[in-house]
């Protein structure tokens, strides 16, 4: 059970966030864009401070035994900081989304209807490891006039604290209420509780007692459960992370949620390919698997048509094996590879290797009899994220595109392009695999809803 005083403090903070979000919307496009430019400038001027804070997180992660893949997600080096700056400036340069006219017209009754885009209100984003999400998500919320609650992983707390300070400094410099963004870290969570105790003239001993009473349910978890219950303060919740995080949010949230399940991405290599198509297949599979295996748009399973399997499989296995990829191959594929020297990085596939997001240098491979079998496999094991077809038949590609269920389909190109920056959104607040409100990479426009404006001249309905 949550501590009642803690719950009251959390709700007070959320109410303040909701009230402050209206200030951001009313500030206007000029002030919001100026804020984004200021964020980019501060990221540059405080580059060394950011790296120093991030180094503390990296050191603690290494001490705690986090995997190299998770530590890499956590890292903020010069390349990552440059990328954050570029994303913020690209978002700033985009056309204004608030007030955009989406439709309307004059009705026979004489009323004039205009449909316009308006902010959602307050968007809460829960994410793991990647501190760059703090900047990307905040920039998209500022552009779209939404208040933001940002809860990163505890492993990135030092990084998120300095990035949060940069966001609030930029808002203040540009005359916008800095309370329209709430960064939740272990330190800020205790500050929320302390401010509540201060307002009731309680003591440091009361703070310590409350924290101790809440130890059975971590204070941060208590806060997030309250966030997920607070429909009057939070308009949308976006979790970005593993299956455990998604399931936790879905179990507890009363707030509308947009999420992606997992990135179980397939590449179907069709029978209609020549030497050029074979090169496409090898290059695309290599790029989609090895450039960033932990990404949600990385390749997890290759489906190879039986008619080209004897030619493609040896080359594919050799190429990926040299890049350190372990391949888990179906029985038909193993029979093709039987007499070749690939035993170091080829293993028999188990049933649970299909439909699995490995997140590392492992690839499942299956030989299929037809495009229909490939589509059936994807329908059963896919996560509706990103699917690839490699073919030189226009008719086959059109059939695949029409019949595969995914947020994005890639014809003769890598699934690694399923990214807000690559799609021209500047950044993404997430990649939705759902079908309501938004699907695929979500940019500033996807953080809006609509309002109808109806004008008349004393018009009444008869």
CORTATA-V542700 format. One record per pair of residues at least 12 apart in sequence whose ideal C-beta (glycine too) atoms are under 8 Angstrom apart, sorted by the first residue. I is the first residue (numbers start at 1). J is the second residue. D is the distance in Angstrom with one decimal. If there is no record, write none. Layout:
I;J;D / I;J;D
This chain:
2;214;7.2 / 2;217;6.7 / 2;222;5.0 / 2;225;7.2 / 2;226;7.1 / 3;210;5.6 / 3;213;5.2 / 3;214;5.1 / 3;222;7.4 / 5;193;7.9 / 5;196;6.7 / 5;197;7.6 / 5;210;6.0 / 6;193;5.9 / 6;196;8.0 / 6;210;6.0 / 6;214;5.8 / 6;219;7.1 / 6;222;6.0 / 7;222;7.7 / 7;226;5.9 / 8;196;6.5 / 9;192;5.4 / 9;193;5.1 / 9;195;7.1 / 9;196;3.3 / 9;197;7.8 / 10;192;6.6 / 10;222;7.5 / 10;223;5.3 / 10;226;4.5 / 10;227;7.5 / 11;226;6.7 / 11;230;6.8 / 11;233;7.5 / 12;196;6.3 / 13;182;6.6 / 13;192;4.9 / 14;149;7.7 / 14;182;8.0 / 14;226;7.5 / 14;227;6.8 / 14;230;5.3 / 14;233;4.0 / 14;234;6.9 / 15;233;6.0 / 16;179;5.7 / 17;122;6.0 / 17;147;5.5 / 17;149;6.3 / 17;179;6.6 / 17;180;7.1 / 17;182;4.9 / 17;233;6.7 / 18;121;7.2 / 18;122;5.6 / 18;147;6.7 / 18;232;7.6 / 18;233;4.5 / 18;234;8.0 / 20;147;6.2 / 20;177;4.6 / 20;179;3.9 / 20;180;4.2 / 21;119;7.6 / 21;121;6.1 / 21;122;5.1 / 21;146;6.6 / 21;147;2.8 / 21;180;5.2 / 23;176;6.4 / 23;177;3.9 / 23;180;6.0 / 24;142;6.9 / 24;145;5.7 / 24;146;7.3 / 24;147;6.1 / 24;176;5.9 / 24;177;7.0 / 24;180;4.2 / 25;98;7.1 / 25;118;7.9 / 25;119;5.3 / 25;145;4.2 / 25;146;7.9 / 27;145;8.0 / 27;174;7.9 / 27;175;7.3 / 27;176;4.8 / 29;96;4.5 / 29;98;6.9 / 31;174;5.4 / 31;175;6.2 / 31;176;5.8 / 32;142;5.4 / 32;143;6.3 / 32;145;6.8 / 32;176;7.5 / 33;92;5.1 / 33;143;7.8 / 34;174;4.6 / 35;142;5.6 / 35;170;5.1 / 35;171;5.7 / 35;173;7.8 / 35;174;4.4 / 35;176;6.0 / 36;88;5.4 / 36;89;7.4 / 36;91;6.1 / 36;92;3.8 / 36;139;5.9 / 36;142;6.1 / 36;143;6.7 / 36;170;7.9 / 37;89;7.3 / 37;92;5.8 / 38;169;7.8 / 38;170;4.0 / 38;173;5.4 / 38;174;5.9 / 39;88;5.3 / 39;135;7.1 / 39;138;7.7 / 39;139;6.6 / 39;142;8.0 / 39;166;6.4 / 39;167;6.4 / 39;170;4.5 / 40;85;4.8 / 40;88;4.5 / 40;89;5.2 / 40;92;7.4 / 42;166;4.6 / 42;169;6.2 / 42;170;5.9 / 43;81;6.1 / 43;84;5.8 / 43;85;5.1 / 43;88;7.2 / 43;135;7.1 / 43;166;6.4 / 44;81;7.9 / 44;85;6.1 / 46;162;7.2 / 46;166;6.3 / 47;78;7.2 / 47;81;5.6 / 49;162;6.0 / 50;76;5.9 / 50;81;6.2 / 50;159;7.1 / 50;162;5.7 / 50;163;7.1 / 51;76;6.4 / 51;77;7.0 / 51;78;7.6 / 51;81;7.5 / 53;158;4.3 / 53;159;5.3 / 53;161;6.9 / 53;162;4.5 / 54;74;7.5 / 54;75;6.8 / 54;76;4.1 / 54;131;6.9 / 54;158;7.0 / 54;159;4.7 / 56;158;4.4 / 57;74;5.8 / 57;131;7.6 / 57;155;6.1 / 57;156;5.4 / 57;157;6.9 / 57;158;4.9 / 57;159;5.3 / 58;71;6.3 / 58;74;6.2 / 58;75;6.4 / 60;155;7.1 / 61;74;5.8 / 61;155;5.3 / 64;155;7.6 / 66;155;6.7 / 69;293;7.5 / 69;294;4.8 / 69;359;6.7 / 69;360;6.2 / 70;129;5.8 / 70;155;7.6 / 72;294;7.2 / 73;128;7.9 / 73;129;4.1 / 73;130;5.1 / 73;294;6.4 / 74;129;5.1 / 74;130;7.2 / 74;131;6.9 / 74;155;6.1 / 74;156;5.8 / 74;159;7.6 / 76;131;5.8 / 76;132;6.8 / 76;159;5.8 / 80;132;5.7 / 83;132;7.0 / 84;132;5.4 / 84;135;4.7 / 84;136;7.2 / 87;135;7.3 / 87;136;5.8 / 87;139;6.7 / 87;421;6.2 / 87;426;5.2 / 87;427;4.2 / 88;135;6.5 / 88;139;4.8 / 88;426;7.5 / 88;427;8.0 / 90;421;7.4 / 90;426;3.8 / 90;427;7.7 / 91;139;4.8 / 91;140;6.3 / 91;143;5.1 / 91;425;7.9 / 91;426;3.6 / 91;427;6.4 / 91;443;7.9 / 91;444;6.5 / 92;139;7.8 / 92;143;7.3 / 93;426;8.0 / 94;143;6.9 / 94;426;6.3 / 94;443;8.0 / 94;444;6.6 / 97;117;5.6 / 97;143;6.9 / 97;144;5.6 / 97;444;5.1 / 97;445;4.9 / 97;448;5.7 / 98;117;6.1 / 98;118;6.5 / 98;119;6.3 / 98;144;6.6 / 98;145;4.8 / 98;448;6.9 / 99;116;5.5 / 99;117;6.7 / 99;118;7.7 / 100;116;6.5 / 100;117;4.5 / 100;445;7.9 / 100;448;8.0 / 101;114;6.0 / 101;115;7.1 / 101;116;5.7 / 102;115;4.6 / 102;116;6.5 / 102;117;6.1 / 102;450;6.3 / 103;115;4.4 / 104;452;7.8 / 104;453;7.9 / 109;456;7.9 / 109;459;6.3 / 109;461;7.1 / 110;456;6.2 / 110;457;7.1 / 110;459;5.5 / 111;454;5.5 / 111;455;6.7 / 111;456;4.5 / 111;459;5.2 / 112;454;7.3 / 112;455;4.6 / 112;456;7.1 / 113;452;6.1 / 113;453;7.3 / 113;454;5.4 / 113;455;8.0 / 114;452;7.3 / 114;453;4.5 / 114;454;8.0 / 114;455;7.6 / 115;450;5.5 / 115;451;7.5 / 115;452;5.5 / 115;453;7.8 / 116;450;6.8 / 116;451;5.5 / 116;453;6.3 / 117;445;7.2 / 117;448;4.2 / 117;449;7.5 / 117;450;6.2 / 117;451;7.9 / 118;145;7.8 / 118;448;6.2 / 118;449;6.0 / 118;450;6.8 / 118;451;4.6 / 119;144;5.7 / 119;145;3.9 / 119;146;4.7 / 119;447;7.1 / 119;448;6.1 / 119;449;7.7 / 120;144;7.7 / 120;146;5.5 / 120;235;4.7 / 120;236;5.3 / 120;447;5.7 / 120;448;6.5 / 120;449;5.5 / 121;146;6.4 / 121;147;6.8 / 121;234;8.0 / 121;235;3.6 / 121;236;7.7 / 122;146;6.5 / 122;147;4.1 / 122;148;7.2 / 122;149;6.5 / 122;233;6.3 / 122;234;5.3 / 122;235;5.4 / 122;236;7.8 / 123;137;7.9 / 123;141;5.6 / 123;146;4.9 / 123;147;7.3 / 123;148;5.6 / 123;149;7.4 / 123;234;7.9 / 123;235;6.7 / 123;236;4.9 / 123;237;7.8 / 123;238;6.6 / 123;429;7.4 / 123;447;6.0 / 124;148;7.6 / 124;149;4.0 / 124;150;8.0 / 124;151;7.2 / 124;227;5.7 / 124;234;5.0 / 124;236;7.1 / 124;237;4.8 / 124;238;7.1 / 124;255;7.2 / 125;137;4.7 / 125;148;6.9 / 125;149;7.2 / 125;150;5.6 / 125;151;7.1 / 125;237;7.9 / 125;238;4.8 / 125;239;7.8 / 125;240;6.7 / 125;429;6.4 / 125;430;7.6 / 126;151;4.7 / 126;224;6.7 / 126;237;7.2 / 126;238;7.4 / 126;239;4.7 / 126;240;7.0 / 126;241;7.1 / 126;245;6.7 / 126;249;6.7 / 127;150;7.9 / 127;151;7.3 / 127;152;5.7 / 127;153;7.0 / 127;239;7.5 / 127;240;4.0 / 127;241;6.0 / 128;152;7.6 / 128;153;4.5 / 128;240;7.0 / 128;241;3.8 / 128;242;6.7 / 128;245;6.3 / 129;152;7.9 / 129;153;5.2 / 129;155;6.3 / 129;156;6.2 / 129;241;8.0 / 130;152;7.9 / 130;156;7.5 / 130;240;8.0 / 131;152;6.1 / 131;156;4.3 / 131;159;3.8 / 131;160;5.5 / 131;163;6.2 / 133;150;7.9 / 133;152;6.8 / 133;240;6.5 / 134;150;5.5 / 134;152;5.9 / 134;159;7.7 / 134;160;5.2 / 134;163;4.5 / 134;164;6.8 / 134;167;7.7 / 134;183;7.0 / 135;163;5.8 / 135;166;8.0 / 135;167;7.6 / 136;420;7.8 / 136;427;3.7 / 136;428;7.1 / 136;429;7.0 / 137;150;5.9 / 137;427;7.9 / 137;429;5.2 / 138;150;6.4 / 138;167;5.1 / 138;181;5.8 / 139;426;7.2 / 139;427;6.5 / 140;426;7.5 / 140;427;6.2 / 140;428;7.8 / 140;429;5.0 / 140;442;7.9 / 140;443;6.4 / 140;444;5.0 / 140;447;6.2 / 141;181;7.4 / 141;429;7.7 / 141;447;6.5 / 142;171;7.9 / 142;181;7.9 / 143;444;4.2 / 144;444;4.3 / 144;445;7.4 / 144;447;4.1 / 144;448;5.7 / 146;235;7.9 / 146;447;5.4 / 147;180;4.6 / 147;181;6.9 / 147;182;7.9 / 148;180;7.3 / 148;181;4.9 / 148;182;7.3 / 149;181;7.9 / 149;182;4.8 / 149;184;6.7 / 149;227;6.5 / 149;234;6.8 / 150;164;7.3 / 150;181;6.9 / 150;182;7.1 / 150;183;5.1 / 150;184;6.8 / 151;184;4.2 / 151;220;7.6 / 151;224;6.3 / 151;227;7.8 / 152;183;8.0 / 152;184;7.8 / 152;185;7.3 / 153;241;7.9 / 154;185;7.9 / 154;186;6.2 / 154;220;7.0 / 157;185;4.6 / 157;186;5.7 / 157;187;7.1 / 160;183;6.1 / 160;185;5.4 / 161;183;7.3 / 161;185;5.4 / 161;187;6.3 / 161;188;7.6 / 163;183;7.6 / 164;181;7.5 / 164;183;3.3 / 164;185;7.3 / 164;188;7.5 / 167;181;5.4 / 167;183;7.2 / 168;181;6.6 / 168;183;8.0 / 184;220;7.0 / 184;223;6.4 / 184;224;7.8 / 186;219;7.7 / 186;220;6.4 / 189;219;5.3 / 189;220;5.6 / 189;223;5.7 / 190;207;7.6 / 190;211;7.1 / 190;219;7.2 / 192;223;7.5 / 193;207;6.4 / 193;210;6.2 / 193;211;7.3 / 193;219;7.3 / 194;207;5.5 / 197;210;7.3 / 224;252;8.0 / 225;252;5.4 / 227;255;7.6 / 228;249;6.6 / 228;252;4.7 / 228;253;4.0 / 228;254;6.5 / 228;255;5.8 / 229;252;7.5 / 229;253;7.8 / 229;254;5.3 / 229;255;7.7 / 230;254;8.0 / 230;255;7.0 / 231;254;5.5 / 231;255;5.5 / 234;255;4.8 / 235;255;7.4 / 235;256;7.3 / 236;255;6.9 / 236;256;5.6 / 236;257;7.7 / 236;258;6.5 / 236;447;7.7 / 237;249;6.5 / 237;253;5.6 / 237;255;4.6 / 237;256;6.9 / 237;257;4.9 / 237;258;7.7 / 238;257;7.4 / 238;258;5.3 / 238;259;6.8 / 238;429;5.9 / 238;430;4.9 / 238;442;7.7 / 239;257;7.0 / 239;259;5.2 / 240;259;7.9 / 240;430;5.3 / 243;261;7.4 / 243;262;6.2 / 246;259;5.4 / 246;261;6.7 / 258;430;6.7 / 258;432;5.1 / 258;434;6.0 / 258;437;6.4 / 258;438;6.2 / 258;442;7.3 / 259;430;7.2 / 259;432;7.1 / 259;433;7.6 / 259;434;7.1 / 260;296;6.6 / 260;383;7.3 / 260;385;6.1 / 260;407;7.7 / 260;430;6.5 / 260;431;5.1 / 260;432;5.9 / 260;433;4.2 / 260;434;7.8 / 261;383;4.8 / 261;384;7.3 / 261;385;7.6 / 261;433;5.6 / 262;296;7.2 / 262;357;4.3 / 262;383;4.6 / 262;385;7.3 / 263;295;7.1 / 263;296;3.3 / 263;297;5.8 / 263;298;6.5 / 263;300;7.2 / 263;357;5.6 / 263;383;6.4 / 263;385;4.8 / 263;386;6.9 / 264;300;5.2 / 264;301;7.1 / 264;355;5.8 / 264;356;6.9 / 264;357;5.3 / 264;381;6.4 / 264;382;5.6 / 264;383;4.2 / 264;385;6.8 / 265;288;7.1 / 265;297;6.3 / 265;298;6.6 / 265;299;5.4 / 265;300;5.6 / 265;301;7.6 / 265;382;7.8 / 265;383;7.8 / 265;385;5.8 / 265;386;4.4 / 265;387;6.6 / 265;388;7.1 / 265;415;4.8 / 266;299;7.5 / 266;300;7.2 / 266;301;4.8 / 266;302;7.3 / 266;303;5.8 / 266;374;7.7 / 266;377;7.4 / 266;378;5.3 / 266;381;7.8 / 266;382;6.1 / 266;387;5.4 / 266;388;6.7 / 267;281;7.7 / 267;284;6.5 / 267;285;5.6 / 267;288;6.5 / 267;299;5.6 / 267;301;7.6 / 267;302;5.0 / 267;303;7.0 / 267;387;8.0 / 267;388;4.0 / 267;389;7.7 / 267;390;6.4 / 267;415;7.5 / 268;303;4.6 / 268;305;7.7 / 268;368;7.7 / 268;371;7.0 / 268;374;4.4 / 268;378;7.6 / 268;387;7.5 / 268;388;6.8 / 268;389;5.0 / 268;390;7.0 / 268;400;6.8 / 269;281;4.8 / 269;285;7.9 / 269;302;6.6 / 269;303;7.0 / 269;304;4.8 / 269;305;6.2 / 269;308;6.6 / 269;312;5.9 / 269;390;4.9 / 269;391;8.0 / 270;305;5.6 / 270;308;7.8 / 270;371;6.6 / 270;389;6.4 / 270;390;6.4 / 270;391;3.6 / 270;392;8.0 / 270;393;6.6 / 270;396;5.5 / 270;400;8.0 / 271;305;4.1 / 271;306;7.8 / 271;307;4.1 / 271;308;5.4 / 272;391;5.2 / 272;392;5.4 / 272;393;3.9 / 272;396;5.8 / 273;308;6.3 / 273;390;6.6 / 273;391;6.3 / 273;392;5.4 / 274;392;6.4 / 276;392;7.2 / 277;390;6.4 / 277;391;7.0 / 277;392;4.8 / 278;308;7.8 / 278;311;7.1 / 278;312;6.3 / 278;315;7.1 / 280;390;5.3 / 280;412;5.4 / 281;312;6.0 / 281;316;7.0 / 281;390;4.7 / 282;312;8.0 / 282;315;5.9 / 282;316;6.1 / 282;319;5.3 / 284;388;6.5 / 284;390;6.1 / 284;412;7.3 / 284;413;6.7 / 284;414;5.1 / 285;299;6.1 / 285;302;5.8 / 285;316;6.1 / 285;319;7.7 / 285;320;6.9 / 285;363;7.8 / 286;319;5.7 / 286;320;6.3 / 286;323;6.5 / 287;414;4.6 / 287;416;6.1 / 288;388;6.8 / 288;414;4.6 / 288;415;5.0 / 288;416;5.6 / 289;320;6.4 / 289;323;7.7 / 289;325;6.0 / 289;361;7.2 / 289;363;5.6 / 290;320;7.4 / 290;323;4.8 / 290;324;7.6 / 290;325;6.5 / 290;361;6.7 / 291;416;5.9 / 292;416;7.1 / 293;358;7.3 / 293;359;6.4 / 293;360;5.2 / 293;361;5.3 / 294;359;4.9 / 294;360;6.9 / 295;416;7.1 / 296;357;7.7 / 296;385;6.4 / 296;431;6.3 / 297;385;7.0 / 297;386;5.1 / 297;415;4.9 / 297;416;5.5 / 297;417;7.7 / 297;418;4.2 / 297;419;6.6 / 297;431;7.4 / 298;359;7.5 / 298;415;7.3 / 298;416;7.1 / 299;363;6.6 / 299;388;7.3 / 299;415;6.2 / 300;356;6.7 / 300;357;5.9 / 300;358;5.7 / 300;363;6.8 / 300;364;6.5 / 301;354;6.3 / 301;363;7.0 / 301;364;4.3 / 301;365;7.2 / 301;366;6.9 / 301;381;7.2 / 302;316;6.9 / 302;363;6.3 / 302;364;7.5 / 302;365;4.9 / 302;366;7.5 / 303;366;5.4 / 303;367;8.0 / 303;368;5.1 / 303;374;4.6 / 303;377;6.1 / 303;378;7.6 / 304;316;7.6 / 304;333;7.3 / 304;365;6.8 / 304;366;7.3 / 304;367;5.4 / 304;368;7.0 / 305;367;7.8 / 305;368;6.2 / 305;369;7.8 / 305;370;7.4 / 305;371;7.6 / 305;374;7.6 / 306;332;7.2 / 306;367;5.4 / 306;368;6.8 / 306;369;5.4 / 309;332;7.3 / 309;333;6.8 / 309;336;5.7 / 309;367;4.8 / 310;336;5.3 / 313;329;7.9 / 313;333;5.8 / 313;336;5.2 / 313;337;6.2 / 313;365;7.3 / 313;367;7.7 / 314;336;7.5 / 314;337;6.6 / 314;340;5.7 / 314;342;7.7 / 316;365;7.6 / 317;329;7.7 / 317;337;6.3 / 317;340;7.8 / 317;342;5.1 / 317;345;7.4 / 317;346;6.2 / 317;365;7.8 / 318;342;7.1 / 320;345;7.7 / 320;363;6.4 / 321;342;6.3 / 321;344;7.1 / 321;345;4.1 / 321;346;7.6 / 323;361;7.4 / 324;345;7.8 / 324;361;5.2 / 325;345;6.6 / 325;361;4.7 / 325;362;7.0 / 325;363;5.5 / 326;345;5.4 / 326;347;6.6 / 326;361;6.4 / 326;362;4.8 / 326;363;7.5 / 327;345;6.1 / 327;346;5.2 / 327;347;7.2 / 327;362;7.7 / 327;363;5.2 / 327;364;7.8 / 327;365;5.5 / 328;347;5.2 / 328;348;7.1 / 328;349;4.1 / 328;350;7.1 / 328;353;4.6 / 328;362;6.7 / 328;363;7.2 / 328;364;5.0 / 328;365;7.0 / 329;346;5.6 / 329;347;7.3 / 329;348;6.8 / 329;349;5.6 / 329;364;8.0 / 329;365;4.6 / 329;366;7.9 / 330;349;5.1 / 330;365;6.6 / 330;366;4.5 / 330;367;5.9 / 331;348;7.3 / 332;366;7.9 / 332;367;4.0 / 333;349;8.0 / 333;365;5.4 / 333;366;7.0 / 333;367;5.0 / 334;346;7.4 / 334;348;6.1 / 336;367;7.4 / 349;364;5.7 / 349;365;7.1 / 349;366;7.1 / 354;366;6.9 / 354;377;7.3 / 354;381;4.9 / 355;380;7.3 / 355;381;3.5 / 355;382;7.7 / 357;383;7.3 / 371;396;6.4 / 371;399;6.7 / 371;400;6.4 / 375;400;7.2 / 375;403;5.5 / 375;404;6.0 / 378;404;5.9 / 378;405;7.8 / 378;406;7.9 / 379;405;6.6 / 382;404;7.9 / 382;405;7.3 / 382;406;6.9 / 383;433;6.1 / 384;405;5.4 / 384;406;5.4 / 384;407;6.2 / 384;433;4.3 / 385;406;6.3 / 385;407;5.9 / 385;408;7.7 / 385;418;7.3 / 385;431;6.8 / 385;433;5.3 / 386;406;6.1 / 386;407;7.0 / 386;408;5.2 / 386;409;7.8 / 386;410;6.5 / 386;415;3.9 / 386;418;4.5 / 387;404;5.0 / 387;406;4.4 / 387;408;7.8 / 387;409;5.4 / 387;410;7.1 / 387;415;7.5 / 388;409;7.8 / 388;410;4.5 / 388;411;7.9 / 388;413;7.5 / 388;414;7.2 / 388;415;5.4 / 389;401;7.5 / 389;404;7.9 / 389;409;7.3 / 389;410;7.4 / 389;411;5.7 / 389;412;7.5 / 390;412;5.8 / 391;411;7.7 / 391;412;7.3 / 397;411;4.9 / 397;412;7.7 / 406;433;8.0 / 407;431;6.5 / 407;432;6.6 / 407;433;5.4 / 407;439;4.9 / 407;440;4.1 / 408;440;5.3 / 408;441;7.9 / 418;431;6.4 / 418;440;7.2 / 418;441;6.6 / 419;431;8.0 / 419;441;6.3 / 420;441;4.1 / 420;442;7.3 / 420;443;5.7 / 423;440;7.7 / 423;441;5.1 / 423;443;7.6 / 425;441;5.8 / 425;442;7.8 / 425;443;3.1 / 425;444;7.3 / 426;443;6.6 / 426;444;7.6 / 427;443;7.4 / 428;441;4.1 / 428;442;5.5 / 428;443;6.3 / 429;442;4.8 / 429;443;7.5 / 429;446;7.4 / 429;447;6.7 / 430;442;5.3 / 432;446;8.0
